[in-house]
Amino acid sequence: MEIEHHLYEVKPLDDIEACELLSNHAFTTPKKLEIRTDLVDRVLNYAGGLPLALVVLGSFLLGRREDEWEITLEKLSWIPNYEINEVLKISYDGLHENEKEIFLHIACFFNQWSSEYVKKVLNNCDFEAAIGLQILIERSLIKIDEYGLLKVTGLIQLMGMDIVRQECRDDPGRRSRLWLYDDVVDILSRDMGDCAVTAIVLEPPKLTEIYLKEFKLPSFPLESLQTSVATIEHVIGIDDRVKDVIKLLDIEDYEVGVRIVGIHGTNGIGKTTIAKAVYDQLSSCFDSCSFLAEVGEKAENVGGIQFVQTKLICDILEQDGDVASFEGGIKFFLDVFRNIKVLIVLDDVEDQSHLNDLVGDQLDWFGPGSRIIVTSENGEILQEYVSRRLARIYEVNEMDNDRAFELFCNHALGIHGSIFDHLETAKRIIEAMGQVPPVMEVIGSYLETAKRIIEATGQVPFVIEVIGPLLRGKPIEDWLKIEDLIKPQKEKSQERLKDCRETLKICYEALHEKQKQIFWDIAWFANGVDSRIASYMWPDQDLLPSHHVLMPLAKIGGDNVLWMHKLLKRLSRTMDKEEPKYPGRRSRQYMHVTDLEVINKKEGMEEVEALSFDFKNLHLHSFTETDFKSMPSIRFLKLDHAKMTGNFENVFPNLRWLRWQGCPRDFVAAEFSLTELVILDLSWSKVTEDWGGWRLIKMEQLKVLNLSGCTDLLISPTFFTFPNLEILILERCSRLVHLDPSVGGLKKLLCLNLKSCTELNRLPAELGALKALKELLIDETSMRDIPFGGDSKELETLSASNCLSLSLPDGVGELVKLRCLSLSNCHLIRKLPGSIGQSPLEKLDISGTGISEMPDSFGNLQRLRVLKMDYCFISKFPSFIWRLHSIEEIHASSCRNLNGEIPGDIGKLKNLRILRLRNSTITRLPPEIVHLPKLEILDVLHCDMLQELPALPSSLVIVHLSPKLKEKVSDLLMEHCFITV
């Protein structure tokens, strides 16, 4: 799955619903209309069923006389009903000056801030905060959520900002408030004498500091940290460490056969992060690559090391399979592997025997030049390899003071880069605005406290990443409390500090009760699950895009997978054993059952909320309703490879997630009522379109249906009984030939995944009526056409790689929200539609298509970041491609028709990181390439017509060159420290 957010279409209300909503907000007695019906009808007609307009107008008109309604409607008659800002502004115009000022401050600066803290700031600025906030809430302009945070709806916030912009469209210095960094810099460069600005936000680019006659630290929604093993964003202090590890790998030394580099250090020090960053940078230098995460933990399971071996085999051979498919293990493939140059990362290895099982004790299983990176807390496991000069060790030490301080400020204050650089800028602004010196004293008290907290953490990066978000936006008193709590831990013993458990427990105790529940859910059954699916377990908690309920419990990787650090998983097990200390946490709430006798003990089972069985390696077990009647609180149930018989009516009143992978073809249960079920996982099962569960299981609230790998499905089930379905996964249903037209009735469907349904060659025409659909995945199907309709405007991702029979419909260019389009290896596609430039594309993959030129509108794709066109028939880069200033990656390898010179305009692509031109006939790289400040990878391998290289940018990490060219430019290469392969 590749969607990033759960987004829901807000449909216009019908007449009855609209009247009811307006009445609830406009009249003291909702069911009694206190105003002439013709006036009510005029308001309803104007709002057009839009809930936001009805709420705002109703709240504004509450308690007003009929003549005031008529005046309001007279104003509305001059406003086109599509200009919702003007509709909302009527409610704003009815405010007193005190409330107007408060509203504009909230809209421009304080959205998502703590309401109590904002009250203090506003009161200190001589505003009547309590009264003002109450009036704004009554007018539905703001609200305060359950965490006490101020919330402003997106349209209302935009309206507030637009009011400020209208103070002076042309000159930011004549507006009362500024929040754009460029505007702030602009006015600072002028004479400040006639400046009208009274409040600003400085954000260069992530620093957020607000000065509104009083200083306050920012309190913005916590951002997702893309640091799971799936994706590594820039991490503070990592660059030098990555370079050190790359140097130890020495991939340019062709005389070295196979080498291991061990990354050793305490838990939480950043070993995995370093390994993933190295892996990402070097993977293109090898024939095959494999990143095996958390090897030690996986190997502890029954048959675990065999599963890890299988994953390694699949990665190297670049094919799918299971343990049964590779029964002979790695040794069975040695004749193949010894000819492959591989890069392997073995993350978190705890036992030397596991290392031997995966790479061999002589390192002779893989081809010459192969490199293996091993991360481990146990440095002893590599000593045998080190003694034979087969391995080198990189010791990860604690962060130095400056880096640890920068990391803390990043997470606790939202500041990127050195805080001291920002402080100098802030000081200039404060002085220019006539602010008083105590503001800097307040800043100083935060910074001094931060230094002491960092010292108490032992400068362990992971602990800093956990504590930082907890303190973000909190007053200095909360910072001091945390300092007092964690300081003693350092004094107790260095060993306890090393494991970080006591500090993490303190962070756990600081969480809200709902956050604690999510913590346990992730630790027990949601770790490694797509966050967009898991989020349905917590209906009132929106994980995306706001992460208040998530951080610092877990992280969401770039692939949207939930990932919990090993230290936090260990913490959950430790706290489970220390049950008396944590009365809010009962060990029976979460149970992984291997002994069936356990569930027959009725005592205390009513507390169970999550129960896991797995009979994959045992005989098929049959459950009856009596096995579960003593457990009415179950929210998550895993019954893989089990059978259900009997009457289950009202047995699972709270079940929200049923994982029943491998369920049998015969469904013999009766009256299976699952009224709260939102996630049903039947993947890798024997279900068919006639499976009895489709008729007998009542699950009207179902949001996610996962049928991955159900190879007995020839025809999909009908979907009439799932009106609320939002995610439908049929991936790898390899015999599916017909998708039921009732899928077109799923008006809330966001994602349809049909990947690898290799026999499916058409989609029902009704699919074009799915107004809410945001993600359509049809890779590796036999699809010939896609039935886009006029209602397909919400589609953001269309992935159709390896659809060999697909013709691209012209309607693709009219998908005004399309961000990702993948058409790789769709050989029949010869051109892109001329309207493609209308879409907000960020990623485009046309590799292996018949496309030979881009349409003129292509230059309008200002948001495009990744362009892949390997194995295309492009003969030259179109001149307008250099207008794509956001582009970060250009892949044009094996474009045999690509020849001549690369234009000098390439120097305008200041964000370009990767340029791949391998196996082309280009003759020259322009000297302007030296002006690409972010270029990290340049691939001109086998560009035999290229006779020389210009000066290259110092940012380069890897350059792929043919041996002949490498020899010619050896003098140039000596001036740089990048790797040449």
N, C-alpha and C positions, 0 to 999 in steps of 0.2 A: 504493500500500500504506500502511496506517495502523497496523499493529501496532508496538509499541515494543520488544518483547523476544522473543528466542527462548526459549520456555518449554516444557519437555518433561514429559509426564505420567509419573509414576513408578508403574508398575503393580505389583500384588502378584506375587511370584514363585510359580511352581508348586512342587509338593512337592520335586521333584528339585533345582531351582535353589536353593530355600531351604535344603535340607539341605547342599548343597555350600557355599553362602555361610557358613552357621553353622559347618561343619566347618573351613573355612579360617581362621576366627578363634578357634575354641574349642579346637582340638586341635593338638598339636605335630606329629602326623602326620595331615594332613587326610583322607586316604583310609581311615584306621583310626579307628573310633569307640572312644574310650577310656572311655566312660561308658555305662551301661545305655541301651538304645535307647528304653525307655519314658520316661526323663528327657529324652532328645533330642526325642522326639515331643511331649512336653508343652511344651518351649520353642518348637518349630516351630509348634504349635497356637496358643500364646499370641501369637507375633509376627505370625501371620496373613499371612505372606509379605511383610511390610514390611521392605525391605532395611536401613533405618536401625536399626530395632530389633534385627534379626539381628546386624548388625555390632557394635553397642554391647553387647548381651547376650553375644555370643560372646567379645568381647575381655575382658569382665568375668569370664567363667567359665573363661578359659584357665588351665590348670594347677591348677584346684580339684578337690577330692575330690567323691565322689558325695553325701556328706552335705551339703556346701556347696551343691551343685546343688539338693538338696531344700529347704534353707533358703531359697534364692533363689526357687524355685518357690512355696514357701509364701507368701512376701511377695507374689508376683505374683498369687496366687489372690484376694487382697483388693483388687486394683487392676483396674478395668474396662480392657479392652485398647484403648479409644479414648483413654485419657489417656496419651499418649506421654511427656509430661513426667515422669510418675511412673515410667515404665519407664526412662527415661534417668537419673533421679535415683538409681536403684539402683546404677548404675556410679559415680556421684558419691559416694554414701554409703560406698563401699568404699575411698575415698582417705584418705591421712593428711592431717593438718591443713595441712602445707606445700603439698601438691598441691591441696587444696581452695581455699586462699587464692589460689594462682596461677591456678587455673581461673576463679575468680570475677572476678579482675582482668582476665583475658583476655576473658571473656564480656561484662563491663560496659564495658571501656575499650579493650582492645588488639586487637580483631578487625581484621585487615588491616594491622597494624603490622609493621615490620621485626623479625624474630625476634631478630636479634643485638642490636638496640637494647633490646628488651624484656628480654633477659637481663641487660644492664647495669643497667637500672633496677631489676629485681627483686633482683639481687645486692646492689645498694646499699641495698636495703630489708631485707637480712638473710634473703632467701629463697634456698634452694638451687635456682637457676633451671634449670640444665642437667638435673639429676635429675628435677625436677618436670615439665619440658616433655617429657622422654622418656617418663615414665609416662603423661602425658595423651595422648601420641601412641599409645602401645601400647593404651590404653583406647579409642581412636578418638574421643576427645572433642575433639581438635584435630588439625590437620595443618599442615605447613609446605610451601608451594608452591615451584615452581622459582625464583621470584624471592626466596625467603627470607622471605615474608610469612606471618604466623600466620593461619590460617583456622579459623573455627568455623562449623559448619553452622547454618543458621537456627534449627531447632528446638532444637538444643543450646544456642545462645546465649540463646534465650528461656527455656529451663529455668534457666540460670544466673542470669539477671535475676530470674526468679520466686523463686528461692531467697533472693535479697537482699530482695525485696519482702516475703517472708514473715517476715523478721526483725521487721517491725512494719508491718502493713498500713495503719494509720491515721496514723502519725506518721513522715514521712520523716526527721526529725531523730534517730530511734532506729535507723536503718539504718546499716550500715557503709559503704555506697557510694551515691552519688547521681549520676545522669546526666541528669536532666531539669532544665532551666533554672528552671522555676517552683518546683521543690522546693528548689533551691539558694537562690533569692531568698527563699523562705519561711523557711528556717532562719537566713539572715543577718539577717532582721528581728527575730529573737528573741534572748533571752539565750543565749549559746553555752556556758554553763557545763556543762550536762548533755548536750551534743550527743555522739552516738556516732559521727558521721561521721568516717572516716579517709581517704576518697578521693572526689573529685568530678570531674565533667566539666562545664565551663561552655560553653554553646552558645547565644548570644543574637543572632540565631537560628542563625548559622553559625559563630560562633567556637568553636573546639574546643581547649581547653587542659586538660591533665590534670595534677593535682598528686598524686603518690603518694609522699610523703616525699622525692621528688626531682622536679625539673622536667624535662620533655621536650617537644619540639615535636611536634605531631600528625602522624600518617602514615596518612591515611585514603584509600580508593579515590578516584582522581581523578574528578571529576564531568565529565559531558559539558558542553561549553561551547556553549550554543545561540546562536552568533553567526555562523552562516553567512548568506549572502544570503537564505536562506529564512526565517529567524526571528531576531529580535534581542531578546534579553532585556535587562534593565537593564545598561547599561555605565557604568562609573565615569567621571565627568566629561563625560558626553555631553549632559546636559540643557541646559546653557547653549549648547552648540554647535548643538544642534538648534533652539533658539529663535532663534539668530542667523540660521540659514539660512532658517527660516520667515519671519522678518522681511524678509529680502532678496527672498524670493519674492513677498511682498506680494499674496496672493491676494484680498484685499478691495478692491484697486484695480481697479475695473471699466473704467477708461479705458485700462489697459494691455492691448494685444492679446495677444501671446505673449511670454514672457520666459524667458531661460535664466539659471540660477544655477550657476556653476562652482564646484566644491569642489576646491581645489588643495592639494597637499602631497606630501611625500616618501612613498615606499612604506612601508607598515606604520603610518602615522600615524593611520589610522582613518577615511579618506574614505568607504569603502563602508559602514561601520557607521553613520556619520552619515546618509548618503543613505537607507539602508534605514529608519532610525528616522523620518526626515521622511516618507518614502513611506507608512509604516504609519499615521502620524498624520493625513495629509492625503488619503489615497486616497478617502475617502468624500465629499470635496468636489467630485469630478470625475465626468464621465459615464463615462469609461473610463480605465484605468491600465495601464502596462506598465513592468516592471522588467527591463532587459536587462543581465545580468551579464557581465563580462569581455569587453566588445565588442572591444577591441584584439586579444586572443588569438584569438577566434573569427574575426575578419576576416582573419587571416593565412592561414587555410585556403583551399583552392581553393573558390571560390563562397561563401566565408564571409560576405561582406557581404550577399549575397542571402538567406542563411539568417537573418541577424539581421533584415533587413527583413521577412521572412515572419513571424518571431516577433512583431514589432511590429504587423503587420497583424492577425494572429490575436488578439492581446491586445485591440486596439482594437475589432475587430468581434465579439469574444467568440465565436469559432468556431475549429474546427480546420482545418488545411490544410497543404500542403507547398509547396515552391517552384514546382512545376508548376501548382498551383492558383492562384497569384498571379503569373503570368508577367509581367504588366505592372508589377509593383512598386508602390511607394506612390503614384506619380503617377497610376496607373490609378484610385485610390480618392479622389482629391483632392476631388471633388464631395461625397463623404460626409464625409470627415475635416474639412472646413472648417466643418462644422456641429456638431462634437463638441468639447467642452471636455475636454482630456486632461491627465493627469499622466504624464510619461515620465522614467524614470531611465536614463541611459546611463552605465554603470559602466566605468571604466578605459579611456577612449578615448585612443588614442595618436596618431591622425592626423586632421588637420582634414578631409581628404576623406571620412573615415568619418562625421564629424559632418554634413557637407553631404548625404551619401547618405541619412541617416536622418531629418533634420529640415528640410532645405532651407537654402539660404544666406540666404533672406529671412525665414524663420520665418513663412511664409504658408500652410503646409500644414494647419494645425490651427485649430480654432475659437477665438474670442475668450476670453480668460481662461485659456488653456492655459499650463502651466508645464513646463519641462524642466530637469532637474537633470543635470549632467555632472560626473563625477569623473575627474580626470586628474593624472598627475604632471607633464605638460607644460602649463604655463600658457599657452604661446604659441598653442595651438589655438583659444583663445576671443578672442584680441585683436581679430580682425576684427569679431566681434559686439559686443565691448565698445565699440569705436570708434564704432559706429553706435547705441549705447545700447540694444542688444537683449539685453545680458547684464551680469550683475554677478558679481564674483568673491569667494568666501569662502576666505581663506587659513587652512589648518589648521596651527597652530604646535604645537611639542612640548608635552607635558603639563607643567604646573607641578609643583614638587617634591612638594607634598602629594598631588596626584591620582596622580602616578606611584608614590608610596610606598603609597598605598591600593590601587592596582591590583596592585602586586607582592605585598602582604600577602594580597590576595584569592586569588591563585593559588599562592603559596608556603606560606601558613599557613592558608588556608581562613577568613580573617577578613573579614567584610563590614562596611563602615563604618570610621570612624576607629579605628585601633588604640589611640590614646592614651585614648579613652573606655573601651575594654575593659581597658586596663592599670590604670586607676584601680579598676575593679571587681575585677580579679584581685588587685591589691595588698591590697584590703580582705579578700578571702577568705584570702589567704596569711597575713596578720596574724592573722585570726580563728582560723586553724587552727594558729597557733604556728609557722609556717614560718620558716626562717632567711633573713636578708637576701641571701645569695649567689644565691638564686633570681632575684631581680630583676637581679642582675649578669649572669646567664646570658642573660636576656631582652635586656638592653641590648647584649650582644655580638652577638646575632643582628640586632638592629635597626640597629646601626652598620654591620655588614657589608652588610645590605640596602641602606642608603643608598649605599654605595660601588658596589655592583653596579648599582643603578639609574643612577647617574651614568655608569658605563661603557657602558650601553646607549644613551646619548644620549636617554633618556626616550622612546624610540619604543615605543608601546603594544604593537605586535605582538611585538617582541623580548622585552618584559617578560612577555607571555603565554606565550611559548615557554620562557623560562628558569625562570619561577616554578614550573610543575609539576615540572620536573626536580629542584628543590631541596626539594620538599615532603616533609617527614618525614625529611630527611637531617640528619646531625650537622653541627655548625659547621665541622668540618674540610672537609667537601665544599663548603660554601658558600665557604670561603676558597680552595679549589682553583679553583672556577669564577671567582671574582673575579680570581685571578692570571692565568687564561687569557684572560679577555676584556678586562682592563685595557689590555694593550698595543695592542689593536685601536684604541682611541680615540687612542692616541698616534701611530699610523702615519699616518693621514690622515683628514680629515673626510669625504672622498668615500667611502672604504671603509666608514666608519661609516654613511654614508647608505644604502648598499645592504645593510648588515647581514649580508653573506654570511659573513664570517669568524666572527662570533659564532654564526650559525646552524650553521656547520660544527662548531664546538665542541660545540653541543647535540647534533648528529647523532652525534658520536663518543661521547657519553655514553650512547647508547641500547644496549639489549641487542641481540644478533645477530638475534633474532626480530623485534624492533621495527624494525630496519634493513630487514629483508626486507619488512615490511609498508609501510614508508615508500616503498620502490621500487615495490611493487605498486600503491599508491595513485597515485603520481606518474605511472606509465606506463599503467595501464588501469582503475583503480577510482575515480578522481576523478569525482564526480558520480553515482555509483552508490548505490543503496539500501544502507545499511550492513548491513542484515539479510541481504541476498543476498551481498554481498562477504565477509561474515564466514565463510562456508563455505570460503573459500580458506585460512583459517588455522584448522584444526580444533581446535587446542589453545588457541586464544586467544578468550576470550569478550569481545567488545567491549561488550556490554550485559549488565548495567548497569555493570560495572566497566570503567574505561577505562585501566588501566595500560599496555596494549599500544598504545593509540591516541594519547593525548596525549603530547607536543605535536606529533605528526606531522600530524594533521588534526583537523577538528572534525566533529561530527555535528549537522546542522541540525534544526530542529523537524520537518521532513518526513523525517527519518532519512537524509538524503543525506550521503554523505561529501564533505567540501569541504577542499581543500588550498590554502593561501594562495599567491598568485603568487610570493612570495619563495622559498617552499620548492620550488615547481616549478622556478624558475630555478636554485636550488641543485642540484637533481638533474641538470640539464643541464650545469652548470658542473663538477660532480664527475665526470660522464661523460667530459668532455674531459680532466680531470686524472687519468685512470685510474691512472698509476703511483703516485700518492699514496695511492690507496685500493685496496690489494690484495684486500680482501674484496669489491670491487665490480667485476665484469668487464663491459665495455660490451656484449659479445655476449649477456649474460643477457637483455637486453630489446631487441627489434628491431621497428621499424616498417618494413615492407618495401614499397618502391614499385618497386624494380628486381628482377625475378624472378631475375636472374643471381646475386644474392647467396646465395640458398639452395642454389644448385648448387655453391658453394664448400664442400666438405666439411670443410675444415680449421677446427677450433675450434668447429664448430657443435654439438658435444656439450654445450657450456656453456649453450646457449640455453634459457631458462625461460619466456619470454613472446614470442610472435610474432604480429604483426598484419598482416593483408592486408585490402584493401578494393577490390573490383573494381566498385563501383557505377557508375562512369563509364567503365568499360572493357568489353571483350568478356568473356563468361563464360570463366573460366579453369578448366582441369581439372587437379587434382592427383592424383598416384599415390603409392603407399606409399613408393616410392624417394625422393621429395622430402623425406620426414621421417625416414627410418631413421637418419640421422646425428644426430638431435636427440631422444634418449630422455628428456631432462630437462624437456621442455616441460610446464608447469603450466597456462598460459593460451594459448589459440589463438583468434585472430579470423580467420574465413574468410568474411566477408560476401560474398554474391553469387558464390560459387565452387562448383565441382563436385568430387566425390571419386570416383575410380575405382580399382579394384584390391583387393588383399587387405590389410587393415589390422590383422590379428591381431598383438598385442604391439608395435605401432608406437608407441603412446602409453601406456606403462606408468604415467606420473605425471600425466597430464592430469586436471585438476580442473575446469576451466572451459572450455567450448567455446561460443564465440559464433559462430553460423552464421546470422545474419540474412539473409533473402533466399535461402535455399537452394532449389534447384530441386525440382520435383514428383517427378522421377524419381530414385530412389536406386539407384545402380549399383555401389556398393562392396560387398565381401563380407567376412565375418568381421571386423566392425568391433568390436573389443573395447576397451571403455573402463571398466576395472574400478575406477578411482579417480575417475571423473567424478561431481561433485556438483552442477554448474550447467550446464544446457543451455538456451541461448537461441536459439530458432528463430523469433523474432518477425518479422513482416512477410514470411513465407515462403509458398511455394506448397504446403505440406504438406497432406495430407488424412488421413482416418481410415485409408486404405489405403497410406499412404506406407511404403515398404519399410524405412525406418530403425527403425520401431517393432518390427519382428521381428528385424532383423539387428544392431542396435547393442546390445551387452550393457552395461548400466549399472545394475546392481542397487543401487549406493550413491547413486543420484541423489536430491538433496534439493530442487532447484529446477528446475521446468520452465516456461519462459516461451514461450507461444504467442500473444502479443499481436499483433493485426492480421493473423492468418492467416485471411483472408476466404474461402479455399476450404474451410475446415472446416465441414461441415454437421453431422457427427456427430463427437463427440470420440473420440480413440483410447481403447482399453481401458487400464486402469491396473494390471493384475495384475503387470506386470513391474517396477513401481516401488514396492516395498513400503515404502521408506524416505522417500518423497516428503513434504516438509513445506510447500512453497510451490508452488501451482499457479496460473498466471496465464493466463487466456483472454480478457483484456480486448480489446475491439474486434473480436472474432470475430463480425462483424455478420451472418453467415449461419448461425451455429450454432443448431440447433433441438433438439439432443438431447445431454444430458450422460450419458455411460455410467454405469450403476448401480455399476460396479466402483469408482467414486470412494468409495463407502461402505466399501471395504476398506482405504483409506489410513489406517491407525490412527494414524499420526504426523502427519497433515496439520494444519498450524497456520493456513494462510491459503488461502482460495479466492477468487480475484478473477475475477468474471464481468461486470465493468463494461462497459456499452455492447454487450452481446450482445443486440441489440434484438429478435431473433426468438425468443429463448429464453423460454418461458412456463411452464416447470415444472422443478422440481428432483426428482431421484429420491428416493423415500422412504428409501433407504439412507443418505442424507446425515445423517439424524437419529442414526445410530450413530457419528458421528465424535466420539469422546470428547475428543480433543486440540484440536479446532478452536477457534481464538481470534478469527479474523477472517473475516467473510463479507461480501463486497462484491458487491451485485447492482444497483447504480445503473443506471438507463436500460435496464432489461430489461422484458420483458412478463410478468414473474412475477405469479402470482395468489395464491400461498400459499408458505409456508416450512415445510418438514417438520421442525419441532423435535421431538426425542425426549427421553426421560428422560436421555440421555447428553450432552446439549448444555450441560452445566453450566459448561464452561470458556470459552464465548464471551464475548469482551470488546468486540468491535466489530461492529455490524450497520449497514451502510450501504445503504439502499434508496431513495435519493432518485430522483424521477422514474419511479417504478414506478407507472404510472397505473392499473393493474388490480389492484394488491396489496391484499389484506385482511390486517390484522395479527392473527396468531394470539394467543390468550390466553397461550400459553406464554412470550411475551416477558417477562412480569413475573416468571417463575420463573428467569430467567437471572441467577443470583446473583453473577456476576462481570462483568456488562455495564457498561462504562464509557462507551461512545459509541453513541448511537442516532440515526440520521439517516433521517427519513421525509419530507423536504421534497417537496412536490408529489405526494404520494400521495393523490389526491383522494378515493378511496373510504374512507379511514380517517376514522372519525367520533369515535372515542374511544380513550383509552389504557386498558389493563386496570387494574383496581383494585389488582392486586398490584405495580404498577410501583414502588411505594415500597420494595420489598424489595431492589432492585438498587442497586449503588454507582455510579449514573450520574454522570458528570462533564460530559458534553456531550449535549444533547438538541435536535434540530432537527425541529420539526413544522410548519414554514412551508408554507403552501399546502395544508394538509390541511383536512378538514371538522370538525376538533375545535373545540368551542365551550366546553368546560369541563374542568377538571382533576379527576382523582379525589382523594378526601380523602387518600390515602396519599402524594400528591405532596409534601406537606410534610415527608416523611421523607427526602427526597433531600439529605442534609446535605453531600454531596460535590459537588453540582452547581455547576459554574463558569460554564457557557455555556448560556443558554436562548434559542433562536430560535423565534419563533412569528409571523413576518411573514405577512400575508395570511391569517390565521386568523379564526375567527368568535368569538373571545374577546370577551366584553362587559365584563368587569371582571377586575382582578387578584384571584385568590383570596386570601383573608385569610392563609392559611398560607404563601404564597410568601415572606413576610418572615422565615420561620424558616430560610430557606436562607442561612445566614450566609457560606457560601463563594462565593456567586455573584459573578461578575465582570462578566458581560455579560447584558443583557436586550434582546432585539430584538423589538419589537412594532409595527413600521411597517406601515402600510396595513391595520391591523385596524379596519375601518370600524365595527364594532359596539362598539369600545372607547370608552366615553364616561364623563362625570362626572369626579370628582376622583380623583387618585392618592392613596391613603391615606398618612397621615403616618408610618406604620410603615416607610416606605421608608428612613427615617433609620437603621434598624437594620442596613442592608446595608453594613457598613463596608468591604467589599472591592470594591464596585461601581465599575467603571471606565467602562462604556459603557451608556448608557440611550437607546434609540432608540424614539420614539413618533410618528414622522413619519406624516402622512396619517391621523390618528385624530381623534376628536371629543372628546378630553378637554377639560375646562373649567378645570382648576386643578392647578398643581403645589404641593405642600405646603411650608410654610416649613422643615420638617425636612430638606429636600434640602440645605440648607447644611451639614448635619452629615455629609455623605458625603466623607471626607477623600481618597479616591482617584479621585473622578469626574473623567474627562478629556474625555469626549465626551457632549454632551447634544443630541439631535436632536428638535426639535419643529417642524420645517419643515412648513408646510401644516396645522398644527393650528389651524384657523380659529376654533374656539370658545375658544381660549386668549387671554385679554385682557390678562394681565399675568404678570410673572415675580416670584418671591420672591427674596430674597437668595441668591446662588449661591456655591458653594464656591470657594476660591482655587485649587484644584487643576485647574480646568477649562482645557483647551487649545483646544477647538473647540465652539462652540454654533451649531447650525443653526436659523435663525429666518426666518420670513416677513418680507418688507420692512415690512408694516404693523405687525407686532408689534415689529420692530426699531426702528421710529421711535417707538413708544409708550414703550419702555423705554430710550431713548437715554441718559438720565441715569444709570440703573443700570449700563449697559454701560461708561460712561466710568470707572467705579470699578474695572474689571477690565482685565487685559491679554490676555484670550483672544481668539481669532479668531472673528468672527461671519460666517457665510456663509448 
